Amino acid sequence: MRREGFTITRRMQARILNESAGKIPQLSGVPGVERALYSKIMKNSWIFPAAALVVGAVGGYISGKNTSSGGGDDAATGDNGPGRTRSSNRPINSSSDQSGKHGTRISTTADITRMPGNSDRIKALLDFYAGLTPAQLQEEAYKLEGLPMSERIMASFLLFGRWAEKDPQAAMAYSNKIGFAGAFVRPTVLQSWASTDPANAAKYYASNPREFAMMGMMGGRGPGGGGQGGASIIASEWARQDPTAAMAWAGSLTTEKNQAMSSVIGEIAKTDPKKAAGMVGTMDSTDKTDAERAVASQYGASNFAEAQAWIRTLPAADQAAAMASAITGLSRNDPQAASAQLSQMEAGDAKDRAISSVVNDWARLNPQAAADFLKQQDSAQAQQDTMRQLMPTWVGQNASAALAYANSYGAGDVRDSALQSYVWNNNTAAPSDLVKVAETITDEGERSRTLGIAASRWMREDPTAATAYIQQSAVIPDDTKQRIISGQGGQGGPGGGRRGRTGN
């Protein structure tokens, strides 16, 4: 009997989710597959190991291949039903006419997976799927099981996005047949569908809410900091084509209304923050918070002075969160200027979130300056959390300076957080040296976890020396020792212990 789709075992689920969480950038708003996918995704070799989250978090990234980010009057609605789009109406060469660099005829995904070069394989898959009918796409979906995991997930991501442009009902129905994997596929199908026919995508979403119950739990960031839900995905795509209709639909919702309206306003704010700010004023007070933050972030990036003036008109209780978002937007262009604005904020969670964003942006340009700024902050919680933004970048540029900085703090949570992140992100130091650093962490649980990571690396390089150390260690728990020695690795990662907090 034919096997449908692809299978993800429980061990694989845990591994993908544990290793990939937090590493996938939020790309769902980036238009144009050919430009963005080739230049951004394929420069990052980690995209394949993080595959399952690519499908969920990147969503309908490929749906922009024939759709501009701003949408337009020619969006596929009305006469073009859910199974027809602009891209499917154009003449396309048969897949049998496609060929690789050296003139080799490309007729199957197996041919493509044998091609050298990740970028070339992605281009070939896009072209191959573009020339298939919905029935042929379903046949290709059956074949995904035979591909290695890396090729399988990326091919699935591309295939389902294309299938949703041509026959979204069939693509969605198929996603319900493939078990756990369907939860990762459905965001791709939904966003690709909404990018060409948002009205019908919205109707399907409203009629089948249980199919999307896991959406928003698989990474990515929505307007309020959590995973992006289905209503937000549809609203964002709809707003690029018809903001008025998108806002009317979002306002009609009984659940996810806040998130959907915020997504619409956030899209408008990308090009016209002043208009978006005016729209926030028409919303019910209970629905405003996320929308205010979305507008403030875009406004702060484009015109911080105007953003400040607008924020002062908001209710006093909303101003701190909006100002933090505006400073976060400013930081994307000028983190040093953003740091100066932060000094004027009152202490609190909103300021702590903004500190983390500013340090993250500044560290890429000048990690020492970012570190000096962080040390000047009065909030120990902000310092502790922000080490996970600062240290990875600094360790990659100057590991010795990063370690000296971490050790400049007294024993406690802040130093522990810095040292843990240093060990986790250091790919150049000898594991035996990293073990010595991990041993100085004061919190017992964090020390044990970090030692497990360093010792696991040591096992791969020098099993004899590592085994000797692990067996005599009084710090590493016995069950963890056995996992490391047997090759199953340590446990956890930075922020995986008792103290982790979510950021913006």
Helices and strands as residue ranges (DSSP letters): H 10-20, H 33-39, G 41-43, G 45-47, H 51-53, I 54-58, G 61-66, H 86-89, G 95-97, H 109-113, H 118-130, H 134-143, G 144-146, H 149-166, H 168-175, H 180-196, H 198-207, G 209-212, H 230-241, H 243-252, H 257-271, H 273-280, G 285-287, H 288-302, H 304-311, H 316-333, H 335-342, H 349-365, H 367-375, H 380-397, H 399-407, H 413-425, H 431-438, H 444-461, H 463-472, H 478-485
